[in-house]
Amino acid sequence: MILIKTDSQIAYMRKANIIVRDTLNLLCEHTKPGVSTYDLNKLAHEYIVSQNAVPSFLNYNGFPASICVSVDAEVVHGIPSKKKILQEGQIVSYDCGAIFNGWHGDAARTFAVGIISPECQQLIDVTEQCFFKGVNSIKAGETRLGDLGSVIQNYAESFGYGVVRELVGHGIGREMHEDPDVPNFGRAGHGMRLSSGMTIAVEPMITMGTEAVDWSSDGWTVKTRDRKPAAHYENTIAILDNGIEILSL
């Protein structure tokens, strides 16, 4: 069921997403070689709690941390660990959620660890561009899910990149995952229309090689099958009569 949000409900979501945005900015400042992903998770957790919010991910379906930290070939859902230390030249994706007054915010970013290759930097940049090209194409009552997905897919594939199929964006509000699913691929002219008052998380997950992925033995971490790097960029958006508002920017 699609839940249409009121202006006051979107205002609560705006606050939750500002907390998420600021958490990701804080993580960016502390992303450097030699830092453990455990310490980054601790930093994020303490900041979210200090803002009178609750980390969305902690204990969600048993997930053991407050953020997902995914390195290089890890697409999403990487579990922070004292043993996982960031290394020069890696790329790292943070996925972060926060609940404020019962409403969710959700966003993700991929950052460089020190100096990275031009190929990895392009992957990060294109993944972010996929998001903006997609959401900037949305017109309330006109754009279909297939239209949004096809814009993202076509742009990513124009660089020879893969678009992960098994994982998609989602509706968001009082629950972190609501209807509808929001794929990063699709056929233009197909799927439900996006209506004013909908709030969705759009999150391109783009790979340098194959689109195929594997689940790790921990039950959470998703990796590219060819173990080439992947990038992730996400924001929660509200669809309005006069356009879209990116709540986590």
N, C-alpha and C positions, 0 to 999 in steps of 0.2 A: 504494500500500500504506500502510495506517495503522500508524504505529509507536507502540506504547504505552511510556511512559517509567516507569522505576523511581523510587523516592524519591530515590536517590542521583543519578540523572541530572537530575531536576527541581531538585535542590540546585545543580548546576552551572549550570543555566539560570537559576535565581534570581540567582546572582551576575552572570551576563551581563546580566540585565535590570536589576539595580540600577545597573550601570555606565551602561546606556542611560538609565535614569530620571535619574540625576545629571547626565548630559550634557545632557538636555533642560532640566533646571532651570538649568544654567549658561547655556544659550542664552537662556532666558527672561530672565535677569538682564541680558543684553547686547543684548536686542532693543529698539532705539530708532532714531529717525530719524537718518539719516546714516551708519549702519553698513553696510558692504558685506557681501554674502552670502559673498564669498570669505573675509573675515576671520572670519565666523561658522563657516564650514567648517573653517578652520585651528584655531580655538578648540576645536571638537568633536574634531577629529582628535588634537590634542595631549593632550586630556584622556583620551580612550579609550586611547591608547597608554601614557599614564602609569599606567593601571590594569592593565597587563600583559594588555591585550586587543587585539583586531584589529578595525578598522572593517569591518563586514560588507559595506557597499555599495561600498567602494573597489575598482574594477576588476571588480565583479560584472557579468558579461556586457558588460564594457567601460565601465561607468559611471565617470566621471572624478573623482568626489569621495567624501568620507567620509560626507556626509549629503545628503539631498534638501532643498532649500529652495524652497518653492512660494509665490508671492505672488499674492494677490487671486484672479484667475480661473484661476490654475494650480492644478489639483487635486492632482497628485502629480508626483514625479520631476523637479522643477525643479533645474537645474544651477547651483551657486554660481558667481559671477563677480565680478571686480573692478568691472565696469561696472554690476552690479545693486546699487543702493543703496536701502536701505529708506527709505520716505517716510512722513511723518505721515499717519495715517488709513488706512494699508494694514493688511491682515491677512496673516500669514505662517505657513505650516505647515512644521514640521521633522519629517522622518522619519529615524529613527536606528536603526542596528543595531550590535551588538558581538558578537564571538566570544570566549568565555572557556573555555579548556581544551577547545576543540573543540565547544562548545555555543553556540547563538545566543540573543540577545535582540533584540527588535524592538518599537518603540513610536513613536508620533507625537503631536504636539500642534499646535494652532493658537493663535497669540498675536496680540494687538493691537500695532500699532506706534504708540505715542503714544495720542492720543485718537481713537477710531473712532466710527462712527455706531451708534445703537441697533440698527439693522437688522443690521449686521455682528456686533455683540456677541451678539444673539439667535442668529444662525447658529452662532457658535462654541459657545454654551451648549447649544443643541439637539443639535448633533453629539456633544458629550460625553455628554449625557443619553441619546442613542441607544445609545451603547456600554453604559452602565450598565444601562439597561432591558433590553437584550438579554442581557448576561452574567448578570444577576441572575435571569433566568428559567430558566437552565440547571439541569437535574437529571440527574446521571449515569445513563445507561441508559434515560432517558425522553425527553429533549428531542431533537428531530430538527433537522437543519440548516435545514429549512424553517420550523420554529418560531422559531428564533433570527432568521433573516432577516426573517420577517414582523413580529416585534416591532419591529425596527429600522426597517423600511420604513414600517409603519403610523404609528409615532410621527413620523418625519420628514415624511411626507406630510400629517399632520394640521396642519402649519404651512405647507403649500403648497410645501415644498421638494422638490427632485429627489434621487433616490438613484442614484448612478452604477452602471451595469450592467456596463461593460466591465472594471472592476477590482474585485477581491474580496480578502477575507482568506485565510488559508492556515494549514495545519499548519506547525509549526516544531520544530526540535530540533538534530540534527547538521547539518542543512541549513537554510538560511534559508527556503526554500519546500519544504514537504512536502505530501503529501495530508493532509486533503482541502482543496478549495477551500471558502471560508467566505463565501458571498454575504451582502450587506447587504439582501437582498430574498428573497422566497420565499413559498411556500404552506404554511401550518400543516399539520402531519401528513404532510409529504412529506420525503424525503431520509433519509440515514443517521442513526442514533442516535449521540449523543455519549456516549462511554464514559469511565469512570474511567481515568486515566493518559494521556489525550490532552492534547497541548499545542497550542494554536492561537493565532493572532494575529487578533483581531477588530478591524476598522478601518473604521468608517463613514466614507464619503466623500460629503458632503452638499452640494448646490448651492442657491444662492438662486433659481435659475431652472430651466432645462431640465436634464434628466438627461444629455443628449447631450454628448459630448466629442470633441475633436480632438487628434491627435498633432502636435506641432510638428516643424519641419524638422530639429531636432537629434536626432530619433529617440527622445527620452526624455520631454520635458515634455508633460504632458497638461493641456489647458485646456478650460474649459466652452465649448460651441459658441456660446452667447449672450454670453460674456465677462462674465457676472455672477460674483460671488465664490463660492468654495467653501471648505469647512472639512474637516479630517481629524483624527480622534482614534483612537488605536490603543494597545492593550496586548497583551502576551503573557499568556495565562492557562493555568493547569493545571486540568483537570477532575478532581476528587477525589470519593471516595465520599460525603464530608460537605459537598460544595459546590464552589465554585471558588476558586482563589487567583489574584489578579492579581499576576503576578510582577514587573511593571514599575511598581508603585506603592510 
